[in-house]
Amino acid sequence: MPVNPPLTQAGKFFAGLYALYAGLVFIAMAALLFTPFLHRLLHKFHWDLKG
């Protein structure tokens, strides 16, 4: 819960866009961090994505 919630329409719009942006940045950073580990795991267990 924010300390001072936005009162104007512009403030609410900005808060919503910022929340979406922050969420996407979080997901992108998590993907960048976990991709090397997932790649290594795929190699270790010889999991090919080919049929």
Sequence and secondary structure as in RCSB ss.txt:
>XXXX:A:sequence
MPVNPPLTQAGKFFAGLYALYAGLVFIAMAALLFTPFLHRLLHKFHWDLKG
>XXXX:A:secstr
  SS   SHHHHHHHHHHHHHHHHHHHHHHHHHHHHHHHHHHHHTT  S  
